[in-house]
Amino acid sequence: MAEHTHSEHESNNSWFSHMKPKTTFFLGMGSALVFFFVVGFFILLGIMLKGDSGDDKNGDKKAAPTAQVNPTPQAGEPAPRAGAEGLPAVTDTDWTRGEKDAPVTIVEYSDLECPFCKRLHPTLKQVIAEYDGKVNWVYRHFPLVNLHSKATKEAEATECAGELGGNDGFWKLLDKIYEVTPANNGLDLAKLPEYAQEMGLDKEAFTACLESGKYTQKVQDQAQGAVLAGGAGTPYNVVVKGDTKIPVSGAVPFENFKNIIDPLLK
């Protein structure tokens, strides 16, 4: 047995001695890579197993945060009801359509380049006409700037129209913008002074007002108010009677408002 082993050892030494140095180097490198691969595999496996068991003190796994986006909702999409309680109060500084002392108020948060807002606009005009003296409509700005970059300037334009033409001036320009815009940033902002002039407003005074940016903050404040009231997209409405505040989100039909308003008027 010892002699056989000794012969084998000599044979191995003879084999290695005849190998080229380059071949020996690559064999050594290959062996080292295999060794480090095996070790690395088990280290990685240990890390993964430890990560899977990364529970908190209560034994619940921590979920990774997800990004939240608030696109314009589809018609009739419900809004968070609890948020309506945070609606900023209606004041004399609000633009109001209909009788100011009407028992029911619809507060609309809207974006002048939102296609669903454009669709809802005639519906709310119908509500005011049908409930003559019993329902009024307060309009507030909620431009979704990530979707409609022109909406903020259009909102400021209606404020300038209100400054120069009062409540009627505000609503006339608002109606005109919804009439002519194809929505989704389709309105040519350069035409806003022309629309104001068509309404009988001083074009130069309107242009100066619009370029001054004096109503930028008001628009931003109203947009923040929309969020406080539970708004996540446009159009977002809150039907108000006394302490009752009922959110209505999306371009819903007249019947939806009727089903809310009629019980409030009883």
FENVENJO-V150085 format. One record per residue. N is the residue number from 1. RES is the residue in one letter. SS is DSSP state (h for helix, s for strand, l for the rest). PSI is psi in radians with two decimals (* if undefined). NEAR is the number of other ideal C-beta (glycine too) atoms within 8 Angstrom. Layout:
BEGIN
((N,RES,SS,PSI,NEAR) (N,RES,SS,PSI,NEAR))
END
This chain:
BEGIN
((1,M,l,-0.77,4) (2,A,h,-0.65,5) (3,E,h,-0.71,6) (4,H,h,-0.72,7) (5,T,h,-0.74,8) (6,H,h,-0.73,8) (7,S,h,-0.69,8) (8,E,h,-0.68,8) (9,H,h,-0.75,8) (10,E,h,-0.67,8) (11,S,h,-0.72,8) (12,N,h,-0.75,8) (13,N,h,-0.67,8) (14,S,h,-0.67,8) (15,W,h,-0.77,8) (16,F,h,-0.60,8) (17,S,h,-0.44,6) (18,H,l,-0.12,5) (19,M,l,2.54,8) (20,K,l,2.51,5) (21,P,h,-0.66,6) (22,K,h,-0.72,6) (23,T,h,-0.73,8) (24,T,h,-0.71,10) (25,F,h,-0.80,8) (26,F,h,-0.61,8) (27,L,h,-0.71,8) (28,G,h,-0.78,8) (29,M,h,-0.72,8) (30,G,h,-0.75,8) (31,S,h,-0.71,8) (32,A,h,-0.74,8) (33,L,h,-0.73,8) (34,V,h,-0.73,8) (35,F,h,-0.84,8) (36,F,h,-0.57,8) (37,F,h,-0.80,8) (38,V,h,-0.81,8) (39,V,h,-0.79,8) (40,G,h,-0.67,8) (41,F,h,-0.81,8) (42,F,h,-0.58,8) (43,I,h,-0.81,8) (44,L,h,-0.72,8) (45,L,h,-0.70,8) (46,G,h,-0.70,8) (47,I,h,-0.74,8) (48,M,h,-0.75,8) (49,L,h,-0.65,8) (50,K,h,-0.69,8) (51,G,h,-0.68,7) (52,D,h,-0.44,6) (53,S,l,0.31,6) (54,G,l,1.07,7) (55,D,s,2.77,9) (56,D,l,-3.03,7) (57,K,l,-0.45,4) (58,N,l,0.01,5) (59,G,l,0.10,5) (60,D,l,2.36,6) (61,K,s,2.48,6) (62,K,l,2.17,7) (63,A,l,2.52,4) (64,A,l,2.48,4) (65,P,l,2.60,4) (66,T,l,2.58,4) (67,A,l,2.49,4) (68,Q,l,2.32,4) (69,V,l,2.61,4) (70,N,l,1.33,6) (71,P,l,2.94,7) (72,T,l,2.19,10) (73,P,l,2.74,12) (74,Q,l,2.75,6) (75,A,l,2.28,9) (76,G,l,0.03,9) (77,E,l,2.24,9) (78,P,l,2.60,7) (79,A,l,2.81,14) (80,P,l,2.06,9) (81,R,h,-0.66,9) (82,A,h,-0.53,6) (83,G,h,-0.44,12) (84,A,h,-0.42,14) (85,E,h,-0.35,6) (86,G,h,0.17,8) (87,L,l,2.15,13) (88,P,l,2.45,6) (89,A,l,2.56,4) (90,V,l,2.34,8) (91,T,l,3.11,5) (92,D,l,-0.22,3) (93,T,l,-0.18,3) (94,D,l,2.59,9) (95,W,s,2.15,10) (96,T,s,2.34,10) (97,R,s,2.24,10) (98,G,l,-3.11,11) (99,E,l,2.25,6) (100,K,l,-0.49,6) (101,D,l,0.30,3) (102,A,l,2.53,12) (103,P,l,-0.43,7) (104,V,s,2.39,14) (105,T,s,2.38,12) (106,I,s,2.02,15) (107,V,s,2.03,12) (108,E,s,2.28,13) (109,Y,s,2.11,16) (110,S,s,2.83,14) (111,D,l,2.13,15) (112,L,l,-0.18,16) (113,E,l,0.17,15) (114,C,l,2.16,16) (115,P,h,-0.56,8) (116,F,h,-0.56,14) (117,C,h,-0.71,15) (118,K,h,-0.67,10) (119,R,h,-0.63,10) (120,L,h,-0.48,14) (121,H,h,-0.90,10) (122,P,h,-0.46,7) (123,T,h,-0.75,13) (124,L,h,-0.56,12) (125,K,h,-0.66,9) (126,Q,h,-0.70,9) (127,V,h,-0.81,15) (128,I,h,-0.68,13) (129,A,h,-0.74,7) (130,E,h,-0.63,8) (131,Y,l,0.88,12) (132,D,l,2.01,7) (133,G,l,-0.18,6) (134,K,l,-0.36,9) (135,V,s,2.37,13) (136,N,s,2.98,13) (137,W,s,2.09,13) (138,V,s,2.22,13) (139,Y,s,2.28,12) (140,R,s,2.67,12) (141,H,s,2.40,13) (142,F,l,1.08,13) (143,P,l,2.26,14) (144,L,l,1.53,14) (145,V,l,-0.47,8) (146,N,l,-0.39,3) (147,L,l,-0.65,10) (148,H,l,1.60,13) (149,S,l,-0.38,6) (150,K,l,-0.26,10) (151,A,h,-0.62,15) (152,T,h,-0.80,12) (153,K,h,-0.62,10) (154,E,h,-0.69,16) (155,A,h,-0.76,13) (156,E,h,-0.60,13) (157,A,h,-0.71,14) (158,T,h,-0.59,14) (159,E,h,-0.69,12) (160,C,h,-0.68,13) (161,A,h,-0.64,17) (162,G,h,-0.65,12) (163,E,h,-0.72,8) (164,L,h,-0.50,12) (165,G,h,0.16,13) (166,G,h,-2.87,6) (167,N,h,-0.73,8) (168,D,h,-0.70,7) (169,G,h,-0.72,14) (170,F,h,-0.91,15) (171,W,h,-0.55,11) (172,K,h,-0.78,11) (173,L,h,-0.64,15) (174,L,h,-0.83,12) (175,D,h,-0.72,9) (176,K,h,-0.76,11) (177,I,h,-0.79,14) (178,Y,h,-0.51,11) (179,E,h,-0.76,6) (180,V,h,-0.43,8) (181,T,l,2.39,12) (182,P,l,0.00,5) (183,A,l,3.02,10) (184,N,l,0.89,8) (185,N,l,0.49,9) (186,G,l,-0.17,7) (187,L,l,2.46,13) (188,D,l,1.92,4) (189,L,h,-0.46,8) (190,A,h,-0.31,5) (191,K,h,-0.13,9) (192,L,h,-0.79,12) (193,P,h,-0.57,11) (194,E,h,-0.73,8) (195,Y,h,-0.68,12) (196,A,h,-0.71,15) (197,Q,h,-0.67,10) (198,E,h,-0.53,7) (199,M,l,-0.07,12) (200,G,l,0.18,5) (201,L,l,2.71,12) (202,D,l,2.03,6) (203,K,h,-0.75,10) (204,E,h,-0.73,6) (205,A,h,-0.67,9) (206,F,h,-0.79,17) (207,T,h,-0.74,9) (208,A,h,-0.73,8) (209,C,h,-0.81,12) (210,L,h,-0.69,12) (211,E,h,-0.35,6) (212,S,h,-0.44,6) (213,G,l,0.34,6) (214,K,l,-0.32,5) (215,Y,l,0.16,11) (216,T,h,-0.78,9) (217,Q,h,-0.68,6) (218,K,h,-0.75,9) (219,V,h,-0.77,14) (220,Q,h,-0.71,8) (221,D,h,-0.70,8) (222,Q,h,-0.63,12) (223,A,h,-0.69,12) (224,Q,h,-0.62,8) (225,G,h,-0.61,12) (226,A,h,-0.75,12) (227,V,h,-0.73,9) (228,L,h,-0.54,10) (229,A,l,0.04,16) (230,G,l,0.09,16) (231,G,l,2.32,13) (232,A,l,-0.04,10) (233,G,l,-3.11,11) (234,T,l,2.64,14) (235,P,l,2.58,14) (236,Y,s,2.18,18) (237,N,s,2.63,11) (238,V,s,2.11,14) (239,V,s,2.18,15) (240,V,s,2.31,13) (241,K,s,1.95,8) (242,G,l,-2.20,4) (243,D,l,-0.05,3) (244,T,s,2.22,7) (245,K,s,2.04,10) (246,I,s,2.02,10) (247,P,s,2.51,16) (248,V,s,2.01,13) (249,S,s,2.40,15) (250,G,l,2.96,12) (251,A,l,1.21,10) (252,V,l,2.74,11) (253,P,l,2.97,5) (254,F,h,-0.69,9) (255,E,h,-0.58,6) (256,N,h,-0.74,10) (257,F,h,-0.68,14) (258,K,h,-0.72,10) (259,N,h,-0.40,8) (260,I,h,-0.75,11) (261,I,h,-0.77,14) (262,D,h,-0.85,8) (263,P,h,-0.54,7) (264,L,h,-0.47,11) (265,L,h,-0.13,9) (266,K,l,*,4))
END
